[in-house]
Protein backbone atom coordinates (compact mmCIF):
# COMPACT_ATOMS: atom_id res chain seq x y z
CA UNK A 1 0.00 0.00 0.00
CA UNK A 2 2.99 2.32 0.42
CA UNK A 3 3.39 2.27 -3.37
CA UNK A 4 -0.16 3.64 -3.58
CA UNK A 5 0.77 6.70 -1.50
CA UNK A 6 -1.82 5.85 1.17
CA UNK A 7 0.80 5.50 3.91
CA UNK A 8 2.67 8.15 5.83
CA UNK A 9 6.00 7.93 7.66
CA UNK A 10 5.45 7.50 11.40
CA UNK A 11 8.99 8.66 12.13
CA UNK A 12 10.32 5.33 13.41
CA UNK A 13 11.30 3.65 10.15
CA UNK A 14 7.78 2.32 9.75
CA UNK A 15 4.66 3.60 8.05
CA UNK A 16 1.04 4.05 9.02
CA UNK A 17 -2.16 5.03 7.24
CA UNK A 18 -3.18 8.66 7.31
CA UNK A 19 -5.91 8.95 9.93
CA UNK A 20 -8.48 10.19 7.41
CA UNK A 21 -7.71 7.35 4.99
CA UNK A 22 -7.68 4.71 7.71
CA UNK A 23 -11.06 5.87 8.95
CA UNK A 24 -12.53 5.86 5.46
CA UNK A 25 -11.10 2.39 4.77
CA UNK A 26 -12.63 0.92 7.95
CA UNK A 27 -16.04 2.34 7.12
CA UNK A 28 -16.22 1.47 3.42
CA UNK A 29 -14.17 -1.61 2.45
CA UNK A 30 -16.24 -4.69 1.66
CA UNK A 31 -14.35 -8.00 1.71
CA UNK A 32 -17.13 -9.70 -0.28
CA UNK A 33 -17.14 -7.50 -3.39
CA UNK A 34 -14.15 -6.64 -5.58
CA UNK A 35 -16.03 -3.79 -7.29
CA UNK A 36 -17.10 -2.38 -3.95
CA UNK A 37 -13.50 -2.63 -2.75
CA UNK A 38 -12.34 -0.84 -5.90
CA UNK A 39 -14.79 1.98 -5.39
CA UNK A 40 -13.90 2.18 -1.71
CA UNK A 41 -10.21 2.40 -2.57
CA UNK A 42 -10.95 5.19 -5.03
CA UNK A 43 -12.97 6.92 -2.35
CA UNK A 44 -10.02 6.67 0.01
CA UNK A 45 -7.76 8.21 -2.64
CA UNK A 46 -10.28 11.03 -3.16
CA UNK A 47 -10.31 11.74 0.57
CA UNK A 48 -6.52 11.72 0.60
CA UNK A 49 -6.45 14.15 -2.35
CA UNK A 50 -8.77 16.54 -0.54
CA UNK A 51 -6.59 16.27 2.57
CA UNK A 52 -3.47 17.20 0.60
CA UNK A 53 -5.21 20.08 -1.19
CA UNK A 54 -6.21 21.58 2.16
CA UNK A 55 -2.76 20.91 3.56
CA UNK A 56 -1.19 22.63 0.52
CA UNK A 57 -3.34 25.71 1.09
CA UNK A 58 -1.87 26.00 4.58
CA UNK A 59 1.73 24.94 3.96
CA UNK A 60 2.79 25.71 0.37
CA UNK A 61 4.30 29.16 -0.24
CA UNK A 62 2.82 31.37 -2.98
CA UNK A 63 4.01 30.34 -6.43
CA UNK A 64 6.36 33.30 -6.86
CA UNK A 65 8.17 32.25 -3.66
CA UNK A 66 8.57 28.57 -4.53
CA UNK A 67 12.15 27.47 -5.14
CA UNK A 68 12.12 23.67 -5.37
CA UNK A 69 9.90 20.60 -5.37
CA UNK A 70 9.87 20.45 -1.56
CA UNK A 71 7.70 23.58 -1.65
CA UNK A 72 4.96 21.72 -3.55
CA UNK A 73 5.07 18.21 -2.08
CA UNK A 74 1.42 18.30 -0.92
CA UNK A 75 0.32 19.45 -4.39
CA UNK A 76 2.25 16.63 -6.07
CA UNK A 77 0.65 14.14 -3.69
CA UNK A 78 -2.82 15.61 -4.31
CA UNK A 79 -2.42 15.21 -8.09
CA UNK A 80 -1.33 11.59 -7.67
CA UNK A 81 -4.23 10.84 -5.32
CA UNK A 82 -6.76 12.46 -7.65
CA UNK A 83 -5.55 10.25 -10.51
CA UNK A 84 -5.85 7.11 -8.38
CA UNK A 85 -9.36 8.21 -7.42
CA UNK A 86 -10.29 8.52 -11.10
CA UNK A 87 -10.65 12.31 -10.76
CA UNK A 88 -8.36 13.10 -13.67
CA UNK A 89 -9.90 16.46 -14.51
CA UNK A 90 -9.28 17.71 -10.97
CA UNK A 91 -5.70 16.42 -11.22
CA UNK A 92 -5.14 18.17 -14.56
CA UNK A 93 -6.65 21.44 -13.33
CA UNK A 94 -4.45 21.36 -10.21
CA UNK A 95 -1.33 20.74 -12.30
CA UNK A 96 -2.20 23.61 -14.65
CA UNK A 97 -3.40 26.15 -12.10
CA UNK A 98 -0.45 25.58 -9.75
CA UNK A 99 2.11 25.71 -12.58
CA UNK A 100 3.41 22.21 -11.85
CA UNK A 101 3.88 21.35 -15.54
CA UNK A 102 6.48 24.10 -15.91
CA UNK A 103 7.89 24.34 -12.39
CA UNK A 104 8.74 20.66 -11.96
CA UNK A 105 10.64 20.79 -15.25
CA UNK A 106 12.41 23.97 -14.16
CA UNK A 107 13.52 22.29 -10.92
CA UNK A 108 14.82 19.21 -12.69
CA UNK A 109 12.21 16.86 -11.20
CA UNK A 110 11.79 15.03 -14.47
CA UNK A 111 10.95 11.62 -12.99
CA UNK A 112 8.10 13.09 -10.93
CA UNK A 113 6.77 15.10 -13.87
CA UNK A 114 6.95 12.03 -16.10
CA UNK A 115 4.91 9.93 -13.67
CA UNK A 116 2.22 12.59 -13.29
CA UNK A 117 1.94 13.25 -17.04
CA UNK A 118 1.68 9.53 -17.75
CA UNK A 119 -1.17 9.28 -15.24
CA UNK A 120 -2.97 12.03 -17.17
CA UNK A 121 -2.69 10.35 -20.57
CA UNK A 122 -6.06 9.70 -22.26
CA UNK A 123 -7.55 6.29 -21.49
CA UNK A 124 -10.87 4.44 -21.64
CA UNK A 125 -11.92 6.12 -18.42
CA UNK A 126 -10.43 9.56 -19.01
CA UNK A 127 -10.91 11.51 -22.21
CA UNK A 128 -9.62 15.05 -21.73
CA UNK A 129 -10.56 17.87 -24.04
CA UNK A 130 -8.47 17.80 -27.21
CA UNK A 131 -6.55 20.92 -26.26
CA UNK A 132 -5.78 19.41 -22.85
CA UNK A 133 -4.55 16.19 -24.46
CA UNK A 134 -2.29 18.23 -26.73
CA UNK A 135 -0.74 19.96 -23.72
CA UNK A 136 -0.16 16.63 -21.95
CA UNK A 137 1.54 15.19 -25.06
CA UNK A 138 3.66 18.34 -25.43
CA UNK A 139 4.78 18.19 -21.79
CA UNK A 140 5.70 14.53 -22.15
CA UNK A 141 7.71 15.46 -25.23
CA UNK A 142 9.66 18.00 -23.20
CA UNK A 143 10.32 15.52 -20.37
CA UNK A 144 11.50 12.74 -22.68
CA UNK A 145 13.73 15.19 -24.52
CA UNK A 146 15.37 16.19 -21.23
CA UNK A 147 15.79 12.51 -20.38
CA UNK A 148 17.66 12.02 -23.65
CA UNK A 149 14.94 9.88 -25.25
CA UNK A 150 14.72 11.93 -28.42
CA UNK A 151 12.65 9.54 -30.52
CA UNK A 152 10.01 9.21 -27.81
CA UNK A 153 10.01 13.00 -27.45
CA UNK A 154 9.45 13.40 -31.19
CA UNK A 155 6.51 10.98 -31.12
CA UNK A 156 4.77 12.95 -28.36
CA UNK A 157 5.46 16.31 -30.01
CA UNK A 158 4.04 14.96 -33.29
CA UNK A 159 0.85 13.88 -31.48
CA UNK A 160 0.58 17.33 -29.89
CA UNK A 161 1.13 19.00 -33.26
CA UNK A 162 -1.66 16.99 -34.92
CA UNK A 163 -4.14 18.01 -32.23
CA UNK A 164 -3.13 21.69 -32.20
CA UNK A 165 -3.72 21.73 -35.96
CA UNK A 166 -7.01 19.86 -35.55
CA UNK A 167 -8.38 22.42 -33.06
CA UNK A 168 -6.81 25.32 -35.00
CA UNK A 169 -4.62 26.44 -32.09
CA UNK A 170 -2.03 28.36 -34.06
CA UNK A 171 -0.08 29.38 -30.97
CA UNK A 172 0.21 25.80 -29.76
CA UNK A 173 1.17 24.74 -33.28
CA UNK A 174 3.96 27.31 -33.44
CA UNK A 175 5.29 26.36 -30.01
CA UNK A 176 5.31 22.66 -30.88
CA UNK A 177 7.06 23.29 -34.21
CA UNK A 178 9.72 25.19 -32.27
CA UNK A 179 10.12 22.31 -29.83
CA UNK A 180 10.36 19.76 -32.64
CA UNK A 181 13.06 21.93 -34.17
CA UNK A 182 15.04 21.94 -30.95
CA UNK A 183 14.91 18.13 -30.71
CA UNK A 184 16.08 17.71 -34.30
CA UNK A 185 18.81 20.26 -33.58
CA UNK A 186 20.02 18.12 -30.66
CA UNK A 187 20.03 15.12 -33.02
CA UNK A 188 22.29 17.04 -35.41
CA UNK A 189 19.65 17.14 -38.17
CA UNK A 190 20.08 20.78 -39.08
CA UNK A 191 17.96 20.86 -42.25
CA UNK A 192 14.94 19.37 -40.47
CA UNK A 193 15.57 21.82 -37.64
CA UNK A 194 15.55 24.79 -40.00
CA UNK A 195 12.35 23.57 -41.66
CA UNK A 196 10.49 23.40 -38.34
CA UNK A 197 11.75 26.79 -37.18
CA UNK A 198 10.81 28.40 -40.51
CA UNK A 199 7.28 26.98 -40.21
CA UNK A 200 7.00 28.30 -36.66
CA UNK A 201 8.28 31.72 -37.75
CA UNK A 202 5.66 31.90 -40.50
CA UNK A 203 2.86 31.10 -38.05
CA UNK A 204 3.99 33.68 -35.51
CA UNK A 205 4.21 36.36 -38.18
CA UNK A 206 0.79 35.36 -39.53
CA UNK A 207 -0.92 35.71 -36.14
CA UNK A 208 1.10 38.76 -35.11
CA UNK A 209 2.83 37.08 -32.17
CA UNK A 210 5.93 39.27 -31.90
CA UNK A 211 7.25 37.43 -28.86
CA UNK A 212 6.99 34.08 -30.60
CA UNK A 213 8.66 35.60 -33.65
CA UNK A 214 11.57 36.80 -31.52
CA UNK A 215 11.91 33.40 -29.87
CA UNK A 216 12.03 31.63 -33.22
CA UNK A 217 14.55 34.08 -34.68
CA UNK A 218 16.70 33.33 -31.65
CA UNK A 219 16.40 29.59 -32.30
CA UNK A 220 17.27 30.05 -35.99
CA UNK A 221 20.36 31.93 -34.86
CA UNK A 222 21.35 28.96 -32.71
CA UNK A 223 21.19 26.64 -35.73
CA UNK A 224 23.23 28.88 -37.98
CA UNK A 225 25.75 29.27 -35.17
CA UNK A 226 26.11 25.47 -34.99
CA UNK A 227 26.60 25.44 -38.78
CA UNK A 228 29.47 27.90 -38.38
CA UNK A 229 27.63 30.69 -40.25
CA UNK A 230 28.41 33.45 -37.80
CA UNK A 231 27.19 36.40 -39.87
CA UNK A 232 23.76 34.81 -40.43
CA UNK A 233 23.73 33.97 -36.73
CA UNK A 234 24.36 37.57 -35.75
CA UNK A 235 21.67 38.79 -38.16
CA UNK A 236 19.02 36.54 -36.59
CA UNK A 237 20.03 37.47 -33.05
CA UNK A 238 19.98 41.17 -33.90
CA UNK A 239 16.46 40.84 -35.34
CA UNK A 240 15.34 39.00 -32.21
CA UNK A 241 16.90 41.65 -30.00
CA UNK A 242 15.04 44.46 -31.78
CA UNK A 243 11.72 42.64 -31.38
CA UNK A 244 12.21 41.86 -27.70
CA UNK A 245 13.09 45.47 -27.02
CA UNK A 246 10.10 46.64 -29.07
CA UNK A 247 7.62 44.51 -27.09
CA UNK A 248 9.35 45.10 -23.76
CA UNK A 249 10.29 41.46 -23.20
CA UNK A 250 13.24 41.89 -20.85
CA UNK A 251 13.76 38.16 -20.43
CA UNK A 252 13.93 37.65 -24.19
CA UNK A 253 16.28 40.61 -24.46
CA UNK A 254 18.59 39.12 -21.86
CA UNK A 255 18.53 35.73 -23.58
CA UNK A 256 19.49 37.27 -26.92
CA UNK A 257 22.26 39.39 -25.41
CA UNK A 258 23.67 36.20 -23.89
CA UNK A 259 23.56 34.46 -27.26
CA UNK A 260 25.23 37.41 -28.99
CA UNK A 261 27.95 37.28 -26.36
CA UNK A 262 28.52 33.60 -27.02
CA UNK A 263 28.95 34.26 -30.76
CA UNK A 264 31.41 37.10 -30.23
CA UNK A 265 33.28 34.88 -27.78
CA UNK A 266 33.57 32.18 -30.48
CA UNK A 267 34.82 34.84 -32.92
CA UNK A 268 37.61 35.67 -30.47
CA UNK A 269 36.16 39.08 -29.61
CA UNK A 270 36.34 38.61 -25.87
CA UNK A 271 35.67 42.20 -24.81
CA UNK A 272 32.52 42.41 -26.94
CA UNK A 273 31.44 39.06 -25.50
CA UNK A 274 32.08 40.30 -21.97
CA UNK A 275 29.98 43.42 -22.60
CA UNK A 276 27.01 41.38 -23.87
CA UNK A 277 27.23 38.91 -20.99
CA UNK A 278 27.31 41.70 -18.43
CA UNK A 279 24.28 43.40 -20.04
CA UNK A 280 22.39 40.12 -19.94
CA UNK A 281 23.37 39.53 -16.32
CA UNK A 282 22.07 42.97 -15.29
CA UNK A 283 18.75 42.33 -17.02
CA UNK A 284 18.21 38.95 -15.37
CA UNK A 285 19.08 40.47 -12.01
CA UNK A 286 16.69 43.36 -12.70
CA UNK A 287 13.74 41.11 -13.58
CA UNK A 288 14.51 38.64 -10.80
CA UNK A 289 15.18 35.68 -13.08
CA UNK A 290 17.54 33.88 -10.72
CA UNK A 291 17.81 30.77 -12.86
CA UNK A 292 19.12 32.64 -15.89
CA UNK A 293 21.22 34.85 -13.67
CA UNK A 294 22.98 31.63 -12.72
CA UNK A 295 23.41 30.77 -16.41
CA UNK A 296 25.01 34.16 -17.05
CA UNK A 297 27.39 33.81 -14.10
CA UNK A 298 28.36 30.43 -15.54
CA UNK A 299 29.06 31.96 -18.95
CA UNK A 300 31.11 34.73 -17.41
CA UNK A 301 33.07 32.07 -15.55
CA UNK A 302 33.73 30.25 -18.81
CA UNK A 303 34.95 33.45 -20.45
CA UNK A 304 37.29 34.36 -17.61
CA UNK A 305 38.59 30.79 -17.57
CA UNK A 306 39.46 31.05 -21.27
CA UNK A 307 41.17 34.38 -20.55
CA UNK A 308 43.31 32.56 -17.98
CA UNK A 309 41.83 34.45 -15.03
CA UNK A 310 41.15 31.38 -12.94
CA UNK A 311 40.25 33.05 -9.65
CA UNK A 312 37.66 35.28 -11.35
CA UNK A 313 36.26 32.20 -13.08
CA UNK A 314 36.00 30.33 -9.78
CA UNK A 315 34.26 33.31 -8.17
CA UNK A 316 31.59 33.43 -10.89
CA UNK A 317 31.09 29.66 -10.74
CA UNK A 318 30.67 29.71 -6.98
CA UNK A 319 28.03 32.44 -7.28
CA UNK A 320 26.27 30.43 -9.98
CA UNK A 321 26.36 27.30 -7.83
CA UNK A 322 24.75 29.13 -4.94
CA UNK A 323 21.93 30.40 -7.14
CA UNK A 324 21.31 26.97 -8.66
CA UNK A 325 20.91 25.53 -5.18
CA UNK A 326 18.62 28.38 -4.16
CA UNK A 327 16.19 28.00 -7.10
CA UNK A 328 16.41 24.22 -7.39
CA UNK A 329 18.04 24.25 -10.83
CA UNK A 330 19.66 20.83 -10.67
CA UNK A 331 20.71 20.92 -14.33
CA UNK A 332 22.48 24.23 -13.80
CA UNK A 333 24.05 22.83 -10.65
CA UNK A 334 25.49 19.91 -12.63
CA UNK A 335 26.93 22.18 -15.33
CA UNK A 336 28.49 24.46 -12.72
CA UNK A 337 30.06 21.55 -10.84
CA UNK A 338 31.55 20.30 -14.12
CA UNK A 339 32.90 23.76 -14.88
CA UNK A 340 34.41 24.08 -11.40
CA UNK A 341 36.03 20.68 -11.86
CA UNK A 342 37.47 21.77 -15.19
CA UNK A 343 39.08 24.87 -13.69
CA UNK A 344 40.67 22.89 -10.88
CA UNK A 345 41.78 20.25 -13.41
CA UNK A 346 43.52 22.95 -15.46
CA UNK A 347 45.18 24.21 -12.27
CA UNK A 348 46.58 20.74 -11.59
CA UNK A 349 44.32 20.10 -8.59
CA UNK A 350 43.09 16.75 -9.85
CA UNK A 351 41.74 15.42 -6.55
CA UNK A 352 39.54 18.49 -6.19
CA UNK A 353 38.48 18.26 -9.83
CA UNK A 354 37.51 14.62 -9.35
CA UNK A 355 35.27 15.48 -6.41
CA UNK A 356 33.38 18.08 -8.46
CA UNK A 357 32.99 15.68 -11.40
CA UNK A 358 31.73 12.93 -9.08
CA UNK A 359 29.19 15.32 -7.53
CA UNK A 360 28.04 16.30 -11.01
CA UNK A 361 27.72 12.66 -12.02
CA UNK A 362 25.67 11.81 -8.94
CA UNK A 363 23.21 14.69 -9.43
CA UNK A 364 22.89 14.16 -13.19
CA UNK A 365 21.84 10.57 -12.52
CA UNK A 366 19.50 11.67 -9.74
CA UNK A 367 17.60 14.02 -12.07
CA UNK A 368 18.03 11.79 -15.16
CA UNK A 369 19.96 14.43 -17.14
CA UNK A 370 21.61 12.07 -19.62
CA UNK A 371 23.55 14.69 -21.54
CA UNK A 372 25.29 16.10 -18.48
CA UNK A 373 25.84 12.57 -17.16
CA UNK A 374 27.78 11.83 -20.35
CA UNK A 375 29.79 15.04 -19.94
CA UNK A 376 30.72 14.16 -16.35
CA UNK A 377 31.73 10.64 -17.37
CA UNK A 378 33.85 11.95 -20.25
CA UNK A 379 35.62 14.43 -17.98
CA UNK A 380 36.31 11.74 -15.40
CA UNK A 381 37.76 9.64 -18.22
CA UNK A 382 40.06 12.48 -19.24
CA UNK A 383 41.17 12.97 -15.65
CA UNK A 384 41.96 9.31 -15.00
CA UNK A 385 43.70 8.99 -18.36
CA UNK A 386 45.93 11.86 -17.31
CA UNK A 387 46.59 10.10 -13.99
CA UNK A 388 47.69 7.00 -15.89
CA UNK A 389 44.69 4.90 -14.82
CA UNK A 390 43.90 3.82 -18.37
CA UNK A 391 41.43 1.02 -17.60
CA UNK A 392 39.38 3.23 -15.34
CA UNK A 393 39.40 5.97 -17.97
CA UNK A 394 38.24 3.46 -20.59
CA UNK A 395 35.30 2.43 -18.39
CA UNK A 396 34.15 6.03 -18.03
CA UNK A 397 34.50 6.66 -21.77
CA UNK A 398 32.51 3.53 -22.62
CA UNK A 399 29.67 4.59 -20.32
CA UNK A 400 29.62 8.08 -21.83
CA UNK A 401 29.68 6.68 -25.38
CA UNK A 402 26.70 4.43 -24.66
CA UNK A 403 24.65 7.40 -23.42
CA UNK A 404 25.53 9.62 -26.38
CA UNK A 405 24.63 6.88 -28.86
CA UNK A 406 21.31 6.39 -27.08
CA UNK A 407 20.66 10.11 -27.38
CA UNK A 408 21.77 10.34 -31.01
CA UNK A 409 24.42 12.94 -30.18
CA UNK A 410 26.74 12.40 -33.14
CA UNK A 411 29.18 15.19 -32.34
CA UNK A 412 29.70 14.02 -28.77
CA UNK A 413 29.96 10.43 -29.97
CA UNK A 414 32.76 11.41 -32.34
CA UNK A 415 34.76 13.01 -29.54
CA UNK A 416 34.30 9.96 -27.29
CA UNK A 417 35.46 7.64 -30.08
CA UNK A 418 38.56 9.79 -30.44
CA UNK A 419 39.19 9.61 -26.68
CA UNK A 420 38.77 5.83 -26.70
CA UNK A 421 41.20 5.61 -29.60
CA UNK A 422 43.78 7.46 -27.52
CA UNK A 423 43.21 5.14 -24.55
CA UNK A 424 43.56 1.95 -26.59
CA UNK A 425 46.70 3.35 -28.23
CA UNK A 426 48.14 4.02 -24.77
CA UNK A 427 47.21 0.47 -23.76
CA UNK A 428 49.18 -0.86 -26.72
CA UNK A 429 46.09 -2.03 -28.67
CA UNK A 430 46.99 -0.09 -31.79
CA UNK A 431 44.68 -1.87 -34.23
CA UNK A 432 41.67 -1.27 -31.99
CA UNK A 433 42.77 2.32 -31.51
CA UNK A 434 42.92 2.78 -35.27
CA UNK A 435 39.33 1.56 -35.64
CA UNK A 436 38.07 4.11 -33.11
CA UNK A 437 40.04 6.89 -34.79
CA UNK A 438 38.56 5.96 -38.16
CA UNK A 439 35.01 5.95 -36.79
CA UNK A 440 35.60 9.36 -35.21
CA UNK A 441 37.04 10.75 -38.43
CA UNK A 442 34.11 9.40 -40.43
CA UNK A 443 31.63 11.30 -38.28
CA UNK A 444 33.49 14.57 -38.66
CA UNK A 445 33.52 17.27 -36.08
CA UNK A 446 29.90 18.31 -35.74
CA UNK A 447 30.57 20.40 -32.67
CA UNK A 448 33.60 22.55 -32.06
CA UNK A 449 35.19 21.61 -28.75
CA UNK A 450 35.96 25.23 -27.96
CA UNK A 451 32.23 26.00 -27.85
CA UNK A 452 31.07 22.82 -26.16
CA UNK A 453 30.52 24.30 -22.70
CA UNK A 454 29.18 27.71 -23.72
CA UNK A 455 25.58 27.98 -22.64
CA UNK A 456 23.50 29.44 -25.46
CA UNK A 457 19.87 29.64 -24.52
CA UNK A 458 17.29 28.01 -26.78
CA UNK A 459 13.63 28.77 -26.22
CA UNK A 460 11.07 26.06 -25.38
CA UNK A 461 7.34 26.45 -25.23
N, C-alpha and C positions, 0 to 999 in steps of 0.2 A: 504493500500500500504506500510505502514511502515514494516509490516511483510515480505514484499518482498524485503527489503533492498534497495528500490529505494529512500527513503527519508533520509535527513540529518538533524541534529539538528541545528536549527537557533540560539540557544543560549538563547531563551526567552520562554523556556518550550513549544515550538511548533516546528513543523517540516516542511521542505520545500523540494521540489525536487532538486536534484543536477541540476545545470544549464545545463550541457550537456545532462542529461536524459530528462529534461523538454523540451529542444529544440527538441530533437529527437521525443518525444511523440507528440508534436504539429504538426510536419511535417509528421508523418507517421501513426497515429491512424485513423482508418476508422470505424465510428459508424455503418456502414451498413453491415459489414462483420466480423463475429466472427473469421474466419481463418486469415483474414488480421490483425485483432486486435492481435491475438495470435502471429503472426509473427512479428508484430510491437513491441509487448512487449518483445519478445525474442531479437529483435534488440536493444531495449533500455538496456536490461541486458548486451548484448555484449558490447555496448558502455561504460556502467558502469564498466565492467570488465577491459576494456582497460584503462579507467581512473585510476582505482586503481592499475593496473600494473605499469603505468607510475609514479603514486604517490609513490608506494613502492620503485621504483628505486631511487627516490629522498630522501625519508624519512626513510626507513628501514636501520638499521645498518647492516654491514656485518654479516654473520651467526655466525662467531666465537665470535662476540661481543654481540649477542642477549642473553637476560637474562630472559625474560618473554613474555607472549602473547601480551603485549602492543607493543612490538617491531615489531610485524608482523601483526598488525591489517589490514593494507591495503591488505596484501597478503591473509589473511583469507577472506576478503570481495571479492577480485578478484576471488577466487576459487568458492565462493557461487554464484557470478554473472555469471561466466562461466557455471555453472551447470544449472542455470535458463535459460540461453541462448541456452541450448542444446549443448554446446561446452565442452562435458565431457572429451575429450582427452586433451584439453588445461588445464582443471582443474586438471586432474590427473598429467600431466607433471609438473605443477606448484607446486603441493603438493610434488612430489618426488624430483624435483630439488632444492626446497627451504628447504627440510628437515622437512616439517611440520608434516609428519606422526610420526616421532620420537620426534621432539621438543615439540609438543603440549602435547604428553603423558608425557614427562619429566617434563613439567611445571604444570602438574596436570589439564590441561584444557580438561578433558575427555568428557564433554558435547559437547563442540565445535568439538572435533575430531570425536565424534560419529555422529553428524549431517553431517559433511562433508563426512565421509566414507559412510554413508547411501545414500547420494546423488550420490555417485560414483558406487553404486551397479549396476550390469548388469540389463538391462531392454530391452523392445522391441526396444527402440530407441538407446540404447547404449550397444554395445557388445565389451567390451575391449578385448585385447589379453588375452589368457588363463593365461599367467604368471602374467599379471597385475591384473586379477580377483583374482588369488591366493593371491597376496599381499594385496588386499583390504579385502578379507575374513580374512587373518591372522591378519591384523590391527584391524578389528572389534573384533576378538577373544580376542586380548589384552585389548581393551577398556572394553568389557563386563566383562572380568575377574577382572579388576580393580574396576569396578562398583559392584562387588560381584555377578554378574549373571553368575555363573559357568556353568550351563547347556547350556545357550546360547553361551557362550565362546567356549565350547567344540564343539558345532554344527558348528560354523564358522571355528574353527581349523581343524575339520574333512573335511570340504569342501576344505580348502586350501591344506590339505595333499593329497586328491584325485587328485587335479590338478597338484601339484608338481610332483607326481608320473607319471601322464599322460604325462607331458612334459619332464620327465626325468631330473628334476632339483634336483639333489641329495643334494645340499646345502640347498635349501629351504625345502626339505623333512626332513633333519636332524634338522633344526631349529624348524620346526613345531612339530616334535616328542618331542623335548625338551620342547616346550611350553605346549603341551598336558600333559607331565609329571608333569610340575609345577602346572597345574590346578588340576590334580588328587591328587597331594601332598597336596594342600590346602584343598581338600575334605577329606583328611585322608585316601585315598585309596592307601596305600603304595605299594602293589604288582603291581597294574596297573602302578603306577609311575615308579617303577623299570623297568618294561617291556619297557616302552617308552624310558627311558633314555638309556637302554641297546641297543635298536634298533638304537637310535641316535649315540651312541658311535661306533657301528659297521660301520655305514655309514661314519662317519668322519675318521675312521681309513682306510676304503676302499679307500676313495678319497684323503687321505693324508692331511686332514685339521687338522693341529696340534692345531690351536687355538680352533676350534670346539671341538676337543678331550679334551682339557684342561677344557673348559667350562662344558662339560658333566660330566667329572670326578668330578668337583666341585659340580655339582647338585646331583650326586650320593652320594657324601659325606654328603650333606644336608639331604638326605633321611635316610641314616644310622645313622646320628646324632639324627634325630627325633625318630628312632627306639631304641635309647639308646645304639647302638653298636659303642662305642667311638673308639675302635682300628681300625675297618674297616673305620670309618669316617676319622681318621687321615691318614690312608693309601691312601685313595682317594685324600685327600687334598694335601698330599705330592707329589703324582704323578702329580697332576694338577700344583703344584708350580714348579716342575722341567720343565714341558713343557713350561709354561709361561716364565720362565727364559731363556729356550733354544731358543724360538722364539722372545724374546725381547718384550713381551707384558707386559708392566709395569702396565697397568690397571688391567689385569688379575692376575698379581703377587700380587698387592695390595689387590684385592678382596680375594684371597686365604689366604693371611696372616691374614686378618680380620677374616675369617672363622676359621682358626687355633686358633686364639686368643679366639674366642667364645667357642671353644671346651675345651681348657685348662682352661678357666674361669669356665665352667660347671664342670670340674674335680677338681675344688678347687685350681688349680695351678695359683694363681693370678699374681705372678711375671712373669711367662712365658706368660700369657695372655697379661699383660701390655706391654711386649717387642714386641709381635706380633702386637698389636694395634698401637704402636708407629712407628714400621717399615711401616705399611700400611699407616698411616697418612703422613709420610714423602714422600712416593711414590706419593700419591694423590696430595700433595702439589707441588711436583716436576713436575708432568705432567699437573698440572693446572686443575685437575678434582675437581672443587669446590663442586659439589653435593656430591660426595663420601667422600670428606674431611669432609663435614658436618656429614655424617653417622659415620665416625670414631670418630669425636669429641663427638657425641652422645654415642657411645659405651664406650669411655673412661669415659664419665660422669656416665654411668651405673656402670662401674667397681668401680670407686671411691665412688659412692653412697653405693655400697655393702660393701666396705671397711670402711664405716662410715665417710669418709672424705667429708662431705656435701658441704663445701665451694668450694673445688676443683671440685666437681660434678657440682655445679651451674655454675662455671666459664666455664667449657667445654660446658654445655648446652647453655649458653648465646652466646658463640662463634658459636655454631652450628646453633642457631636460626638466628643469623645475616647472616650467609652464606645462609641458606634456603631462607630468604627474598631476598637476593641479586640475587640468580639464579632462583628464582621463583619455588622452590621445595615445593609446598604446602603440599604434603604428609609428607615430612621431617619436615616441620614446625609443622604439627599436632602432630607427634610423639614427637618432642622436647617439645612442650607445655605440653603434657601429662607427660613427664618425669620431667619437672620442677614442675608441680603440685604435682607429687608424692614425690619429695624431700621436698617441703614445707609441704605437708601432714605429712610426717614422722617427721618433725621438730615441729609439732603442730600448724603450721600457716594455719589453715583450710580455713580462708577467702581468703587468697592469693592462696591457692591450688584450691579453687573453681573457681576463676577467670581464672586461666590457663586452667582448664578443660572445662569451658564454651567457652573460645576462641577456644580450640581444637575442641569442638563439632560444633561450628559455621562454622569453616573452612572446617571440614570434610564433612559437609552437602553441603557446597558451591561447593566443588570439587567432590562430590558424591563418597567419599572414605568410603564405608560401613564398612569395617573392623575397621578402626580407629574410626568411629562414634560409633560403638559398644563398643570399648575400653573406649572412653570418657564417654559414658553413664554408663558403669559398674563402672568406678572410681567415678563418681558423686554419684552413688548408695551407694558405700562403704562409701564415705564421709558423706552423709546424714544419713546413718544408724548409723555411729559413733556419729553424732550430736543428735541422738535420734528422727530424723524425719523419722519414719519408713514408713509411707505411701508414702512420696516423694521418698524415696529410692526404694520402691517397684515399683513405676512408671518407674523410670530409668532402673531398672533391667528388667522389662517386655519389654521395648522398645529394650534394648540390646539383649534380648533373641530372639525376633522376627527377628531381623537382622541376628543373627548368624544362626538361623534355615533356613532362606531364602538363606544364603550363603552355607549351608551344613557344617558349622564349628562345628564338633562334640565335639572336645575338649573344645572349648570356651563355647558351649552350656552346657556341663557338669558342668563347673565352675559356670555359671549363675544359673543353677538349684540349685546348692548347696547354692549359695548366697540367692536365693529366699526362700529356705528351712529355712535358718537362720532368715530371716525377718518374715516369717509367724510364726515361733516358738516364736520370740520376741513379735509378736502381739497376742499371745495366741491361734493361730489356729494350734494346734499341729498335728492334723490328716492331714491337708493340708501340713504342713511342712514335715511330714513323707513321703508323696507321692513324693515331690520334691527331698528329700534326696535319696529315692529309685531309682528314675529316674537317678539322677546323678551317683549313685553307679553303676547302670547297664551299663552306658556308659563307665565307667572306666576313668582313667586319661590319655587321649591321649597326652596331652601336659604337661610338667612339669612347674609349675608356676614360678619356679626360673629362667627359661630360656625364659619366655614369652615375655619379652621386649628386649632381645638381638637381635640385627639386623644382622643376617647372610645375605649374599648377594647371591641370586640366579640369574642365568643368563638367560635373555630373548633374543630372536632373534629380 
